[in-house]
């Protein structure tokens, strides 16, 4: 296996398991411990993982960009709840932006019968919409970014500047009060920034694991968000921030079994 590919797979392996010993890594990748130490040192120096007693761990603050298929199965139930709740905010006749991401795509099942115009870079959303002529789809276009299953533009995404977006439904790899709303793919950042700027109302869809984490780049501040859609009531500091900045927080109603 090429070194570059092995290092990428080590990142994914550690991200999935949170903490891993050097012996486990050496055995899993069928290389010597010295080789693993050298690979790990590169990842430590880049800030993506950290050394802990007996092994390595994912950096608590940063969020790595895992392949779309791997992220899609994580917190699947929570993402479905968030997608359903966000879709309830869409009305017939709306012009909306659907961001890339594994949470925003969960809106589809609850939007497919509506008469709406959707501007999107989300390839999965576009493919699912083919069978529904009631959905007018405008593709942002550009280069296909396989890790996010979306189209990205290497230049200013001017196509978005031509449309009046009523509601933008955005995703994030991590949010924090200090750093803002972040994204792990530099190629997507300009599209996301422009969508937020052009939208009359911005909805941020994030599950509880995204709080107090951050990705590579900040594409907007949390104060730029109008509605925060999540699966749990956030920490009090986020509730205070939301109250000060007039951000509406939407969470699903508790399941009956949890009320007992």
Backbone as CSV, one residue per row, in Angstrom:
resi,resn,N_x,N_y,N_z,CA_x,CA_y,CA_z,C_x,C_y,C_z
1,UNK,0.845,-1.196,0.000,0.000,0.000,0.000,0.883,1.251,0.000
2,UNK,0.527,2.228,-0.850,1.278,3.466,-0.877,1.158,4.203,0.459
3,UNK,2.237,4.890,0.818,2.261,5.593,2.098,1.119,6.597,2.211
4,UNK,0.879,7.374,1.153,-0.168,8.400,1.197,-1.541,7.785,1.436
5,UNK,-1.799,6.641,0.800,-3.079,5.962,0.988,-3.172,5.398,2.400
6,UNK,-2.049,4.838,2.904,-2.057,4.266,4.259,-2.325,5.347,5.297
7,UNK,-1.713,6.509,5.144,-1.922,7.601,6.102,-3.382,8.045,6.099
8,UNK,-3.977,8.127,4.901,-5.394,8.504,4.817,-6.267,7.471,5.526
9,UNK,-5.943,6.189,5.343,-6.725,5.125,5.980,-6.493,5.087,7.489
10,UNK,-5.299,5.453,7.919,-5.033,5.544,9.365,-5.912,6.629,9.979
11,UNK,-6.026,7.785,9.310,-6.890,8.871,9.799,-8.318,8.382,9.972
12,UNK,-8.812,7.687,8.958,-10.186,7.177,9.016,-10.343,6.158,10.135
13,UNK,-9.367,5.263,10.261,-9.412,4.210,11.278,-9.439,4.803,12.687
14,UNK,-8.588,5.790,12.926,-8.538,6.421,14.255,-9.822,7.219,14.513
15,UNK,-10.317,7.917,13.481,-11.536,8.716,13.640,-12.723,7.840,14.018
16,UNK,-12.787,6.643,13.449,-13.906,5.740,13.733,-13.827,5.151,15.137
17,UNK,-12.607,4.968,15.657,-12.443,4.277,16.943,-12.048,5.204,18.092
18,UNK,-11.761,6.469,17.770,-11.420,7.509,18.748,-10.042,7.311,19.377
19,UNK,-9.764,6.121,19.941,-8.449,5.850,20.544,-7.956,4.492,20.041
20,UNK,-6.687,4.438,19.584,-6.132,3.208,19.021,-4.682,3.056,19.470
21,UNK,-4.280,1.827,19.788,-2.888,1.586,20.179,-2.015,1.435,18.937
22,UNK,-0.710,1.670,19.105,0.217,1.522,17.985,0.285,0.074,17.537
23,UNK,0.209,-0.864,18.495,0.233,-2.289,18.148,-0.952,-2.654,17.255
24,UNK,-2.118,-2.123,17.598,-3.310,-2.403,16.791,-3.163,-1.851,15.378
25,UNK,-2.623,-0.645,15.274,-2.426,-0.051,13.954,-1.416,-0.851,13.127
26,UNK,-0.312,-1.244,13.761,0.711,-2.008,13.052,0.151,-3.334,12.545
27,UNK,-0.640,-3.983,13.392,-1.236,-5.270,13.001,-2.269,-5.081,11.894
28,UNK,-3.125,-4.056,12.043,-4.200,-3.848,11.072,-3.655,-3.509,9.694
29,UNK,-2.592,-2.706,9.640,-2.045,-2.279,8.353,-0.851,-3.124,7.899
30,UNK,-0.535,-4.144,8.691,0.523,-5.104,8.327,1.859,-4.430,8.026
31,UNK,2.246,-3.526,8.931,3.533,-2.847,8.817,4.209,-2.872,10.182
32,UNK,5.471,-2.470,10.217,6.206,-2.453,11.475,5.770,-1.280,12.348
33,UNK,6.073,-1.375,13.640,5.732,-0.276,14.547,6.522,0.984,14.202
34,UNK,7.734,0.812,13.695,8.517,1.982,13.294,7.846,2.732,12.140
35,UNK,7.294,1.966,11.202,6.583,2.591,10.084,5.355,3.339,10.587
36,UNK,4.613,2.700,11.496,3.415,3.337,12.061,3.803,4.600,12.822
37,UNK,4.906,4.549,13.557,5.354,5.736,14.312,5.631,6.904,13.371
38,UNK,6.265,6.623,12.234,6.569,7.688,11.275,5.283,8.254,10.668
39,UNK,4.343,7.362,10.331,3.062,7.821,9.784,2.308,8.668,10.809
40,UNK,2.305,8.198,12.036,1.594,8.898,13.110,2.199,10.270,13.352
41,UNK,3.528,10.359,13.277,4.189,11.640,13.513,3.734,12.684,12.496
42,UNK,3.537,12.268,11.238,3.050,13.196,10.216,1.655,13.701,10.556
43,UNK,0.804,12.796,11.043,-0.570,13.170,11.378,-0.621,14.046,12.624
44,UNK,0.281,13.773,13.573,0.356,14.594,14.782,0.802,16.006,14.429
45,UNK,1.801,16.110,13.573,2.327,17.423,13.173,1.290,18.236,12.402
46,UNK,0.384,17.548,11.705,-0.672,18.253,10.966,-1.834,18.637,11.867
47,UNK,-1.820,18.124,13.117,-2.868,18.476,14.070,-4.122,17.629,13.966
48,UNK,-4.101,16.605,13.132,-5.315,15.817,12.905,-5.540,14.746,13.968
49,UNK,-4.474,14.234,14.553,-4.605,13.311,15.676,-3.600,13.713,16.746
50,UNK,-3.729,13.129,17.911,-2.811,13.451,18.999,-2.333,12.165,19.662
51,UNK,-1.164,12.227,20.271,-0.623,11.087,20.999,-1.239,11.029,22.390
52,UNK,-1.589,9.829,22.810,-2.052,9.599,24.175,-1.267,8.416,24.719
53,UNK,-1.426,8.148,26.009,-0.672,7.056,26.622,-1.009,5.733,25.938
54,UNK,-0.002,5.102,25.345,-0.188,3.801,24.723,-0.666,3.823,23.288
55,UNK,-0.917,5.019,22.728,-1.400,5.047,21.356,-1.702,6.441,20.860
56,UNK,-2.739,6.564,20.042,-3.136,7.843,19.469,-4.652,7.995,19.553
57,UNK,-5.112,9.241,19.447,-6.542,9.527,19.518,-6.884,10.628,18.541
58,UNK,-8.146,10.688,18.184,-8.616,11.778,17.347,-8.500,13.072,18.139
59,UNK,-8.094,14.138,17.462,-8.041,15.436,18.116,-9.463,15.838,18.508
60,UNK,-9.693,16.105,19.780,-11.040,16.358,20.290,-11.737,17.514,19.606
61,UNK,-10.986,18.509,19.194,-11.617,19.710,18.650,-11.857,19.640,17.151
62,UNK,-10.918,19.035,16.429,-11.024,19.064,14.978,-11.882,17.931,14.453
63,UNK,-12.440,18.136,13.259,-13.268,17.143,12.600,-12.663,16.824,11.242
64,UNK,-12.376,15.546,10.995,-11.795,15.136,9.729,-12.892,14.934,8.688
65,UNK,-12.540,15.139,7.430,-13.488,14.928,6.348,-13.406,13.475,5.900
66,UNK,-14.321,12.660,6.427,-14.395,11.266,6.034,-15.205,11.142,4.749
67,UNK,-15.045,10.039,4.004,-15.838,9.854,2.791,-17.340,9.912,3.086
68,UNK,-18.111,10.376,2.091,-19.560,10.561,2.244,-20.239,9.286,2.725
69,UNK,-19.870,8.141,2.137,-20.522,6.875,2.489,-20.304,6.503,3.952
70,UNK,-19.157,6.864,4.506,-18.881,6.559,5.910,-19.651,7.498,6.833
71,UNK,-19.718,8.793,6.469,-20.443,9.747,7.302,-21.945,9.515,7.259
72,UNK,-22.434,8.943,6.142,-23.866,8.776,5.965,-24.478,7.827,6.991
73,UNK,-23.707,6.856,7.448,-24.255,5.871,8.397,-24.057,6.298,9.851
74,UNK,-23.334,7.355,10.089,-23.124,7.837,11.451,-24.321,8.650,11.927
75,UNK,-24.786,8.348,13.134,-25.919,9.080,13.712,-27.086,9.174,12.727
76,UNK,-27.341,8.070,12.044,-28.362,8.040,10.992,-29.734,8.452,11.525
77,UNK,-30.139,7.923,12.659,-31.456,8.242,13.214,-31.580,9.728,13.534
78,UNK,-30.539,10.285,14.134,-30.558,11.705,14.482,-30.665,12.575,13.226
79,UNK,-29.937,12.192,12.190,-29.973,12.955,10.943,-31.362,12.892,10.296
80,UNK,-32.008,11.732,10.388,-33.359,11.594,9.838,-34.334,12.515,10.567
81,UNK,-34.218,12.594,11.884,-35.087,13.467,12.666,-34.870,14.933,12.290
82,UNK,-33.607,15.308,12.143,-33.278,16.690,11.793,-33.790,17.021,10.388
83,UNK,-33.583,16.100,9.443,-34.042,16.318,8.078,-35.547,16.488,7.993
84,UNK,-36.285,15.671,8.728,-37.745,15.767,8.744,-38.197,17.096,9.336
85,UNK,-37.563,17.492,10.419,-37.933,18.738,11.092,-37.642,19.949,10.205
86,UNK,-36.496,19.935,9.534,-36.132,21.045,8.650,-37.079,21.143,7.460
87,UNK,-37.483,19.989,6.920,-38.370,19.976,5.756,-39.735,20.578,6.067
88,UNK,-40.128,20.519,7.317,-41.408,21.102,7.715,-41.406,22.626,7.591
89,UNK,-40.244,23.206,7.432,-40.125,24.664,7.301,-40.203,25.119,5.847
90,UNK,-40.386,24.161,4.932,-40.446,24.470,3.501,-41.896,24.440,3.034
91,UNK,-42.302,25.468,2.289,-43.667,25.569,1.774,-43.670,25.484,0.259
92,UNK,-44.797,25.064,-0.303,-44.938,25.066,-1.758,-44.619,26.451,-2.306
93,UNK,-43.889,26.478,-3.402,-43.530,27.747,-4.024,-42.209,28.323,-3.553
94,UNK,-41.611,27.745,-2.519,-40.343,28.252,-2.002,-39.191,28.021,-2.985
95,UNK,-38.228,28.920,-2.948,-36.945,28.748,-3.639,-35.911,28.527,-2.552
96,UNK,-35.334,27.329,-2.499,-34.444,26.977,-1.393,-33.084,26.510,-1.903
97,UNK,-32.103,26.600,-1.033,-30.776,26.051,-1.295,-30.577,24.863,-0.374
98,UNK,-30.146,23.737,-0.942,-29.813,22.545,-0.160,-28.310,22.340,-0.234
99,UNK,-27.665,22.411,0.903,-26.211,22.271,0.994,-25.799,20.813,0.785
100,UNK,-24.521,20.590,0.545,-23.979,19.236,0.547,-24.036,18.702,1.972
101,UNK,-23.932,17.394,2.123,-23.910,16.845,3.477,-24.837,15.657,3.640
102,UNK,-24.569,14.869,4.672,-25.358,13.672,4.937,-26.599,13.966,5.771
103,UNK,-26.690,15.162,6.335,-27.882,15.531,7.098,-28.904,16.220,6.192
104,UNK,-28.445,17.140,5.360,-29.365,17.852,4.472,-30.058,16.908,3.496
105,UNK,-29.376,15.845,3.078,-29.985,14.917,2.122,-31.166,14.182,2.747
106,UNK,-31.217,14.123,4.085,-32.330,13.463,4.767,-33.628,14.259,4.651
107,UNK,-33.557,15.476,4.141,-34.758,16.270,3.920,-35.569,15.755,2.731
108,UNK,-34.917,15.032,1.836,-35.539,14.702,0.559,-36.885,13.994,0.692
109,UNK,-36.946,12.961,1.518,-38.179,12.174,1.640,-39.368,13.031,2.064
110,UNK,-39.115,14.136,2.709,-40.178,14.991,3.218,-40.410,16.215,2.327
111,UNK,-39.641,16.308,1.247,-39.797,17.406,0.294,-40.308,16.935,-1.069
112,UNK,-40.199,15.645,-1.336,-40.380,15.142,-2.703,-41.774,15.362,-3.280
113,UNK,-42.776,15.612,-2.447,-44.130,15.840,-2.958,-44.472,17.328,-3.064
114,UNK,-43.560,18.201,-2.694,-43.838,19.633,-2.700,-43.484,20.263,-4.046
115,UNK,-44.114,21.382,-4.321,-43.842,22.142,-5.546,-42.846,23.252,-5.192
116,UNK,-41.574,22.984,-5.371,-40.539,23.925,-4.946,-39.397,23.966,-5.958
117,UNK,-38.600,25.017,-5.866,-37.375,25.139,-6.657,-36.190,24.942,-5.719
118,UNK,-35.308,24.035,-6.106,-34.169,23.685,-5.256,-32.864,23.997,-5.989
119,UNK,-32.071,24.845,-5.398,-30.722,25.126,-5.895,-29.770,24.318,-5.026
120,UNK,-28.928,23.505,-5.639,-28.106,22.621,-4.811,-26.811,22.204,-5.508
121,UNK,-25.853,21.841,-4.681,-24.601,21.227,-5.148,-24.564,19.755,-4.747
122,UNK,-25.649,19.284,-4.091,-25.708,17.959,-3.484,-26.065,16.905,-4.533
123,UNK,-25.082,16.111,-4.943,-25.288,15.125,-6.011,-26.351,14.098,-5.640
124,UNK,-26.342,13.591,-4.422,-27.332,12.599,-4.003,-28.744,13.162,-4.086
125,UNK,-28.886,14.425,-3.709,-30.200,15.071,-3.761,-30.664,15.197,-5.217
126,UNK,-29.762,15.575,-6.099,-30.084,15.729,-7.515,-30.551,14.410,-8.114
127,UNK,-29.830,13.332,-7.836,-30.172,12.008,-8.373,-31.542,11.561,-7.875
128,UNK,-31.811,11.746,-6.586,-33.108,11.337,-6.032,-34.254,12.146,-6.628
129,UNK,-33.990,13.375,-7.010,-35.048,14.269,-7.502,-35.443,13.989,-8.952
130,UNK,-34.683,13.168,-9.667,-34.941,12.934,-11.086,-36.354,12.436,-11.365
131,UNK,-36.894,11.650,-10.450,-38.215,11.046,-10.670,-39.372,11.954,-10.277
132,UNK,-39.085,13.181,-9.835,-40.140,14.061,-9.318,-40.166,15.376,-10.102
133,UNK,-41.032,15.440,-11.146,-41.095,16.658,-11.979,-41.595,17.886,-11.227
134,UNK,-42.200,17.694,-10.073,-42.652,18.829,-9.258,-41.492,19.566,-8.600
135,UNK,-40.322,18.932,-8.583,-39.126,19.550,-8.014,-38.299,20.163,-9.145
136,UNK,-38.208,21.480,-9.147,-37.361,22.154,-10.124,-35.955,22.240,-9.548
137,UNK,-35.004,21.599,-10.222,-33.642,21.502,-9.692,-32.695,22.393,-10.489
138,UNK,-31.981,23.236,-9.786,-30.929,24.069,-10.391,-29.601,23.637,-9.768
139,UNK,-28.730,23.083,-10.593,-27.451,22.564,-10.092,-26.397,23.666,-10.117
140,UNK,-25.682,23.803,-9.022,-24.611,24.787,-8.931,-23.511,24.470,-9.938
141,UNK,-23.252,23.180,-10.151,-22.258,22.778,-11.136,-20.833,22.910,-10.637
142,UNK,-19.891,22.568,-11.495,-18.488,22.617,-11.118,-17.862,21.237,-11.092
143,UNK,-16.807,21.089,-10.342,-16.095,19.828,-10.233,-16.754,18.928,-9.188
144,UNK,-16.812,17.620,-9.440,-17.373,16.678,-8.481,-16.366,16.397,-7.376
145,UNK,-16.747,16.708,-6.136,-15.930,16.390,-4.960,-16.481,15.097,-4.379
146,UNK,-15.762,13.995,-4.608,-16.278,12.680,-4.242,-16.440,12.500,-2.735
147,UNK,-15.583,13.120,-1.957,-15.672,12.940,-0.502,-16.959,13.505,0.080
148,UNK,-17.519,14.508,-0.580,-18.752,15.100,-0.079,-19.931,14.826,-1.005
149,UNK,-19.684,14.104,-2.101,-20.728,13.792,-3.083,-21.431,15.066,-3.526
150,UNK,-20.637,16.068,-3.869,-21.207,17.358,-4.251,-20.350,18.021,-5.320
151,UNK,-20.939,19.020,-5.970,-20.202,19.806,-6.954,-19.594,21.022,-6.271
152,UNK,-18.367,21.322,-6.640,-17.679,22.461,-6.048,-17.118,23.332,-7.155
153,UNK,-16.980,24.604,-6.867,-16.446,25.543,-7.837,-15.093,26.046,-7.359
154,UNK,-14.132,26.072,-8.260,-12.804,26.577,-7.914,-12.755,28.099,-8.014
155,UNK,-13.799,28.674,-8.583,-13.898,30.124,-8.710,-15.105,30.621,-7.926
156,UNK,-15.339,31.915,-7.954,-16.504,32.502,-7.287,-17.778,31.855,-7.837
157,UNK,-18.624,31.276,-6.985,-19.842,30.597,-7.455,-20.901,31.603,-7.899
158,UNK,-20.664,32.239,-9.060,-21.507,33.353,-9.498,-22.936,32.940,-9.791
159,UNK,-23.185,31.656,-10.070,-24.540,31.224,-10.382,-25.489,31.523,-9.220
160,UNK,-24.983,31.431,-7.994,-25.825,31.696,-6.828,-26.211,33.171,-6.732
161,UNK,-25.387,34.034,-7.284,-25.652,35.462,-7.206,-26.845,35.869,-8.068
162,UNK,-27.275,34.976,-8.966,-28.380,35.285,-9.872,-29.742,34.972,-9.269
163,UNK,-29.763,34.270,-8.144,-31.033,33.813,-7.588,-31.321,34.444,-6.227
164,UNK,-32.615,34.644,-5.992,-33.074,35.116,-4.682,-33.496,33.903,-3.866
165,UNK,-32.622,33.473,-3.001,-32.873,32.271,-2.204,-33.671,32.652,-0.961
166,UNK,-34.817,32.023,-0.799,-35.639,32.325,0.368,-35.111,31.646,1.630
167,UNK,-34.709,30.380,1.481,-34.252,29.612,2.636,-33.059,28.743,2.240
168,UNK,-31.998,28.817,3.005,-30.819,27.979,2.762,-30.699,26.977,3.897
169,UNK,-30.571,25.707,3.548,-30.443,24.643,4.537,-29.004,24.142,4.489
170,UNK,-28.241,24.520,5.519,-26.802,24.329,5.523,-26.364,23.203,6.452
171,UNK,-25.231,22.599,6.111,-24.614,21.562,6.936,-23.269,22.067,7.449
172,UNK,-22.715,21.367,8.419,-21.428,21.771,8.986,-20.731,20.567,9.592
173,UNK,-19.401,20.579,9.531,-18.631,19.521,10.177,-18.404,19.822,11.660
174,UNK,-18.660,21.065,12.063,-18.514,21.414,13.476,-18.830,22.875,13.697
175,UNK,-19.394,23.175,14.872,-19.705,24.566,15.197,-19.197,24.893,16.599
176,UNK,-18.828,26.133,16.789,-18.437,26.596,18.113,-18.735,28.084,18.203
177,UNK,-18.862,28.592,19.423,-19.166,30.003,19.607,-17.985,30.867,19.187
178,UNK,-16.774,30.380,19.379,-15.586,31.164,19.091,-15.222,31.145,17.607
179,UNK,-15.303,29.984,16.970,-14.816,29.834,15.599,-15.945,29.957,14.582
180,UNK,-17.159,29.631,14.970,-18.299,29.758,14.086,-18.707,28.454,13.441
181,UNK,-19.279,28.564,12.241,-19.793,27.404,11.506,-18.721,26.997,10.500
182,UNK,-18.237,25.774,10.610,-17.062,25.376,9.846,-17.334,24.221,8.891
183,UNK,-16.364,24.022,8.022,-16.454,23.009,6.984,-15.075,22.389,6.788
184,UNK,-15.038,21.094,6.512,-13.753,20.405,6.380,-13.208,20.417,4.965
185,UNK,-14.002,20.859,3.997,-13.547,20.895,2.604,-13.353,22.334,2.144
186,UNK,-12.130,22.692,1.833,-11.840,24.052,1.367,-12.533,24.347,0.042
187,UNK,-12.755,23.311,-0.763,-13.356,23.500,-2.081,-14.817,23.939,-1.996
188,UNK,-15.481,23.634,-0.888,-16.907,23.962,-0.751,-17.166,25.316,-0.100
189,UNK,-16.143,25.887,0.486,-16.341,27.053,1.352,-17.003,28.233,0.660
190,UNK,-16.575,28.583,-0.541,-17.140,29.758,-1.219,-18.611,29.567,-1.567
191,UNK,-18.979,28.346,-1.969,-20.385,28.065,-2.269,-21.231,28.248,-1.019
192,UNK,-20.737,27.728,0.100,-21.476,27.841,1.349,-21.606,29.309,1.785
193,UNK,-20.520,30.052,1.710,-20.556,31.474,2.101,-21.565,32.251,1.256
194,UNK,-21.529,31.998,-0.054,-22.422,32.722,-0.948,-23.877,32.352,-0.695
195,UNK,-24.145,31.070,-0.426,-25.517,30.630,-0.145,-26.067,31.334,1.093
196,UNK,-25.249,31.445,2.137,-25.671,32.128,3.359,-25.907,33.608,3.085
197,UNK,-25.008,34.226,2.330,-25.122,35.659,2.020,-26.367,35.965,1.194
198,UNK,-26.720,35.073,0.251,-27.829,35.313,-0.670,-29.183,34.903,-0.099
199,UNK,-29.177,34.161,0.981,-30.433,33.646,1.528,-31.117,34.649,2.455
200,UNK,-32.432,34.717,2.351,-33.202,35.564,3.261,-33.263,34.955,4.661
201,UNK,-33.164,33.633,4.719,-33.258,32.929,6.009,-32.361,31.702,5.955
202,UNK,-31.470,31.562,6.927,-30.507,30.465,6.941,-30.823,29.471,8.046
203,UNK,-30.930,28.195,7.664,-31.176,27.095,8.590,-29.897,26.262,8.676
204,UNK,-29.442,25.983,9.878,-28.251,25.152,10.070,-28.671,23.820,10.656
205,UNK,-28.344,22.720,9.957,-28.735,21.377,10.371,-27.511,20.647,10.925
206,UNK,-27.463,20.436,12.230,-26.328,19.740,12.852,-26.822,18.854,13.990
207,UNK,-26.254,17.667,14.117,-26.603,16.822,15.254,-25.725,17.179,16.454
208,UNK,-26.016,16.581,17.594,-25.374,16.987,18.850,-23.863,16.766,18.867
209,UNK,-23.344,15.874,18.006,-21.905,15.600,18.006,-21.093,16.714,17.354
210,UNK,-21.763,17.665,16.676,-21.055,18.723,15.950,-20.749,19.950,16.818
211,UNK,-21.312,19.997,18.024,-21.107,21.166,18.882,-19.714,21.131,19.520
212,UNK,-19.106,22.317,19.637,-17.763,22.469,20.221,-16.705,21.724,19.427
213,UNK,-16.913,21.637,18.120,-15.926,21.059,17.221,-15.737,22.027,16.060
214,UNK,-14.671,21.822,15.303,-14.466,22.710,14.162,-13.729,21.997,13.043
215,UNK,-13.983,22.448,11.827,-13.323,21.910,10.658,-12.255,22.855,10.143
216,UNK,-11.863,22.656,8.906,-10.732,23.386,8.329,-11.003,24.877,8.170
217,UNK,-12.211,25.231,7.722,-12.496,26.617,7.387,-13.854,27.062,7.937
218,UNK,-13.925,28.323,8.336,-15.181,28.913,8.796,-15.877,29.556,7.600
219,UNK,-17.147,29.186,7.364,-17.843,29.802,6.238,-18.890,30.821,6.667
220,UNK,-19.255,30.835,7.948,-20.080,31.914,8.479,-20.012,31.871,9.997
221,UNK,-20.473,32.925,10.637,-20.554,32.942,12.082,-21.896,32.360,12.520
222,UNK,-21.945,31.848,13.728,-23.200,31.286,14.213,-24.293,32.346,14.264
223,UNK,-23.910,33.589,14.460,-24.877,34.690,14.504,-25.518,34.953,13.141
224,UNK,-24.932,34.401,12.060,-25.518,34.543,10.725,-26.676,33.578,10.501
225,UNK,-26.824,32.633,11.414,-27.862,31.603,11.295,-29.172,32.118,11.894
226,UNK,-30.280,31.856,11.208,-31.596,32.249,11.714,-32.263,31.133,12.508
227,UNK,-32.069,29.879,12.048,-32.699,28.732,12.702,-31.677,27.613,12.842
228,UNK,-31.497,27.124,14.056,-30.608,25.995,14.334,-31.469,24.754,14.534
229,UNK,-31.308,23.767,13.656,-32.096,22.536,13.714,-31.178,21.413,14.178
230,UNK,-31.473,20.833,15.328,-30.618,19.805,15.903,-31.462,18.750,16.604
231,UNK,-30.829,17.669,17.042,-31.598,16.555,17.596,-31.758,16.615,19.105
232,UNK,-30.996,17.461,19.783,-31.083,17.598,21.235,-31.016,19.076,21.612
233,UNK,-31.567,19.383,22.768,-31.439,20.749,23.275,-29.960,21.002,23.565
234,UNK,-29.369,22.039,22.984,-27.929,22.284,23.158,-27.560,22.704,24.574
235,UNK,-26.265,22.775,24.824,-25.710,23.246,26.089,-26.218,24.664,26.371
236,UNK,-26.396,25.024,27.663,-26.905,26.358,28.022,-26.160,27.521,27.380
237,UNK,-24.861,27.379,27.129,-24.125,28.497,26.525,-24.614,28.775,25.108
238,UNK,-25.051,27.714,24.408,-25.609,27.904,23.070,-27.020,28.483,23.156
239,UNK,-27.756,28.101,24.172,-29.094,28.668,24.365,-29.007,30.158,24.666
240,UNK,-28.029,30.538,25.486,-27.826,31.957,25.792,-27.432,32.727,24.541
241,UNK,-26.522,32.161,23.769,-26.072,32.798,22.529,-27.244,32.961,21.566
242,UNK,-28.064,31.919,21.462,-29.209,31.967,20.558,-30.206,33.048,20.975
243,UNK,-30.398,33.190,22.263,-31.324,34.209,22.749,-30.806,35.618,22.435
244,UNK,-29.512,35.829,22.655,-28.910,37.142,22.414,-28.962,37.504,20.930
245,UNK,-28.727,36.509,20.064,-28.644,36.769,18.623,-29.940,36.421,17.885
246,UNK,-30.993,36.151,18.647,-32.321,35.881,18.080,-32.297,34.720,17.093
247,UNK,-31.652,33.633,17.494,-31.602,32.407,16.690,-32.665,31.447,17.230
248,UNK,-33.529,30.990,16.351,-34.546,30.012,16.748,-33.911,28.623,16.794
249,UNK,-34.213,27.838,17.811,-33.690,26.476,17.926,-34.845,25.493,17.794
250,UNK,-34.722,24.564,16.835,-35.731,23.537,16.628,-35.160,22.182,16.991
251,UNK,-35.864,21.446,17.840,-35.492,20.071,18.188,-36.735,19.203,18.107
252,UNK,-36.565,17.900,17.828,-37.728,17.021,17.757,-38.401,16.874,19.123
253,UNK,-39.693,16.561,19.099,-40.390,16.279,20.358,-39.838,14.980,20.923
254,UNK,-39.710,14.856,22.246,-39.203,13.630,22.845,-40.063,12.431,22.483
255,UNK,-39.419,11.288,22.306,-40.172,10.057,22.027,-40.947,9.670,23.271
256,UNK,-42.172,9.102,23.116,-43.007,8.741,24.268,-42.288,7.902,25.317
257,UNK,-41.452,6.977,24.852,-40.749,6.088,25.793,-39.798,6.849,26.695
258,UNK,-39.328,8.015,26.240,-38.368,8.789,27.009,-39.034,9.754,27.973
259,UNK,-40.359,9.818,27.877,-41.081,10.707,28.777,-41.486,10.011,30.074
260,UNK,-41.370,8.700,30.098,-41.787,7.929,31.268,-40.740,7.984,32.366
